[in-house]
């Protein structure tokens, strides 16, 4: 198990990918499944770039992308759950985690975009 929030994002992405892999041909033939995998895989690398100190000039932009991808993943999970009811239980567990991740990233975005208060 990976540690820290960066590790949590990696585990989340892998869990989404493993679920989609259970549906034969989904990544090749199902645009919603493709978008779900892509959006879940884009959160971690953007966040890693922030915490590793890469490209400090664009921290807010990268965090906005993380937030957007987190919310898109939740959207595509809901779509996938409705399209493939046999995965409803697994999707629900991933939705709980996805909404939590999105809330954490949103809070981070709000905290750095607020004016400094003395």
Secondary structure, 3 states (H helix, E strand, C coil): CCCHHHHHHHHHHHHHHHHHHCCCCHHHHCHHHHHHHHHHHHHHHHHHHHHCCCCHHHHHHHHHHHHHHHHHHHHHHHHHHHHCHHHHHHHHHHHHHHHHHHHHHHHHHHHHHCCCCC
